[in-house]
Amino acid sequence: MVKVSIRTDGRGPSLDAALADTTERGGLTPLQPAGWPKPRGYSNALMGRGQVVCIAGQVGWDTDGTFPADFLAQVHQALSNILAVLAEAGGDASHIARLTWYVTDMDEYRASLPELGQAYRAAMGKNFPAMTLVQVVSLVEPEARVEIEATAILPDPD
């Protein structure tokens, strides 16, 4: 993990210097305040410069609009759908800076955490962007149990 401290008083690295060495995470630099506990499975923040891709909430349906009955399968499909949209911009999981998860049952989410980590890594690898998780009463698609939106930052083309 790269720790970055940015000062604006001229005595520390500038934003440009902090962004210069970000190749390990698709051009994104994790930000971790000193003394904070290391997050597990997400980042507190990522910083990057480039083309921003805002991906609408993706549900766990396939290209035919069919939902699997299983929560974990819906998570995996929603993440796969995000990656398919991002690929249209030339990006991959390493460019994702933020994910916002909407789930209809927080207890189901919590109960599935060990398997959820496996499903997440199968789609996203070891990329852990800044994440927010929110329980909602329902989603627009009645069969959807999870919806995930993403923000990615692709490096500027040379």
C-alpha positions as CSV (number, residue, x, y, z in Angstrom):
1,M,0.0,0.0,0.0
2,V,1.3,3.4,-0.9
3,K,0.9,6.0,1.8
4,V,0.6,9.5,0.6
5,S,0.9,12.7,2.6
6,I,0.1,15.9,0.6
7,R,1.0,19.2,1.9
8,T,0.1,22.5,0.4
9,D,2.7,24.6,2.2
10,G,5.6,23.6,-0.1
11,R,7.3,21.4,2.5
12,G,5.8,18.0,1.3
13,P,5.1,16.3,-2.0
14,S,2.8,18.1,-4.4
15,L,-0.3,16.5,-5.8
16,D,1.6,15.9,-9.1
17,A,4.4,14.1,-7.2
18,A,1.9,12.0,-5.3
19,L,0.2,11.0,-8.5
20,A,3.4,10.2,-10.3
21,D,3.9,6.7,-8.8
22,T,0.5,5.1,-9.1
23,T,1.1,2.3,-11.6
24,E,0.5,-0.5,-9.1
25,R,-3.3,0.1,-9.0
26,G,-4.3,1.2,-12.5
27,G,-3.1,4.7,-11.9
28,L,-4.9,5.1,-8.5
29,T,-3.1,5.8,-5.2
30,P,-4.7,4.6,-2.0
31,L,-5.0,7.2,0.7
32,Q,-4.5,6.0,4.3
33,P,-4.3,8.6,7.1
34,A,-1.5,7.9,9.6
35,G,-2.6,6.0,12.6
36,W,-5.9,4.7,11.1
37,P,-6.5,1.0,11.1
38,K,-5.9,-0.6,7.8
39,P,-9.3,-1.3,6.1
40,R,-10.1,-4.9,5.2
41,G,-11.7,-5.5,1.8
42,Y,-11.9,-1.8,0.8
43,S,-9.9,1.4,0.7
44,N,-10.7,4.6,2.6
45,A,-10.0,6.6,-0.5
46,L,-8.2,6.4,-3.9
47,M,-6.7,9.3,-5.7
48,G,-6.2,9.5,-9.5
49,R,-6.0,11.7,-12.5
50,G,-7.6,10.8,-15.8
51,Q,-10.8,10.1,-17.6
52,V,-13.7,9.5,-15.2
53,V,-16.2,6.7,-16.0
54,C,-19.4,6.8,-14.0
55,I,-21.2,3.4,-14.2
56,A,-24.9,3.3,-13.3
57,G,-26.1,0.8,-10.7
58,Q,-25.7,-2.7,-12.1
59,V,-28.0,-5.5,-10.9
60,G,-27.2,-9.2,-11.0
61,W,-29.0,-10.1,-14.2
62,D,-27.4,-11.7,-17.3
63,T,-27.6,-10.5,-20.9
64,D,-31.1,-12.1,-21.2
65,G,-32.4,-10.2,-18.1
66,T,-32.5,-13.3,-16.0
67,F,-31.6,-13.2,-12.3
68,P,-30.0,-16.1,-10.4
69,A,-31.9,-16.9,-7.2
70,D,-28.8,-16.8,-5.1
71,F,-27.5,-13.6,-3.5
72,L,-23.8,-14.4,-4.1
73,A,-24.5,-15.2,-7.8
74,Q,-26.3,-11.9,-8.2
75,V,-23.3,-10.1,-6.6
76,H,-20.9,-11.9,-9.0
77,Q,-23.0,-11.0,-12.0
78,A,-23.4,-7.4,-10.9
79,L,-19.7,-7.0,-10.6
80,S,-19.2,-8.8,-14.0
81,N,-21.7,-6.3,-15.5
82,I,-19.7,-3.4,-14.1
83,L,-16.5,-4.8,-15.7
84,A,-18.2,-5.3,-19.0
85,V,-19.3,-1.7,-19.1
86,L,-15.9,-0.5,-18.0
87,A,-14.2,-2.6,-20.7
88,E,-16.1,-0.4,-23.2
89,A,-14.0,2.5,-22.0
90,G,-10.8,0.5,-22.1
91,G,-10.7,-0.1,-18.4
92,D,-10.5,-3.0,-15.9
93,A,-11.0,-3.6,-12.2
94,S,-7.8,-1.9,-11.3
95,H,-9.3,1.4,-12.5
96,I,-12.3,1.3,-10.2
97,A,-12.0,4.0,-7.5
98,R,-15.4,3.6,-5.8
99,L,-18.2,1.1,-5.5
100,T,-21.6,1.8,-3.8
101,W,-23.5,-1.3,-2.9
102,Y,-27.3,-1.3,-2.3
103,V,-28.6,-4.5,-0.7
104,T,-32.2,-5.4,0.2
105,D,-31.2,-7.5,3.2
106,M,-28.2,-6.6,5.4
107,D,-28.5,-9.8,7.4
108,E,-28.2,-11.8,4.2
109,Y,-25.1,-9.7,3.3
110,R,-23.5,-10.3,6.7
111,A,-24.3,-14.0,6.7
112,S,-22.6,-14.4,3.4
113,L,-19.4,-12.6,4.1
114,P,-16.9,-15.5,3.9
115,E,-18.4,-16.6,0.5
116,L,-18.9,-13.0,-0.6
117,G,-15.2,-12.4,-0.4
118,Q,-14.6,-15.3,-2.7
119,A,-17.3,-14.1,-5.2
120,Y,-15.8,-10.6,-5.0
121,R,-12.2,-11.7,-5.7
122,A,-13.4,-14.0,-8.6
123,A,-14.7,-10.9,-10.4
124,M,-12.5,-8.1,-9.1
125,G,-9.2,-9.8,-8.1
126,K,-7.4,-8.0,-5.3
127,N,-8.7,-4.5,-6.2
128,F,-10.4,-2.9,-3.2
129,P,-11.7,0.6,-4.0
130,A,-13.4,2.9,-1.6
131,M,-16.8,1.3,-0.9
132,T,-20.1,2.2,0.7
133,L,-22.8,-0.3,1.6
134,V,-26.4,0.7,2.1
135,Q,-29.5,-1.3,2.9
136,V,-32.6,-0.3,0.9
137,V,-36.2,-1.3,1.1
138,S,-36.3,-2.5,-2.5
139,L,-34.7,-2.0,-5.9
140,V,-36.4,-1.1,-9.2
141,E,-36.1,-4.7,-10.5
142,P,-38.2,-6.8,-8.1
143,E,-35.9,-9.9,-8.3
144,A,-32.8,-7.9,-7.6
145,R,-31.2,-8.4,-4.2
146,V,-28.1,-6.2,-4.9
147,E,-27.3,-3.2,-7.1
148,I,-23.8,-1.8,-7.4
149,E,-22.6,1.4,-9.0
150,A,-19.0,2.3,-9.8
151,T,-16.8,5.2,-10.5
152,A,-13.5,4.5,-12.4
153,I,-10.6,6.7,-13.3
154,L,-8.7,5.7,-16.4
155,P,-5.2,7.2,-17.0
156,D,-5.1,10.0,-19.6
157,P,-4.0,8.6,-23.0
158,D,-0.5,9.5,-23.8
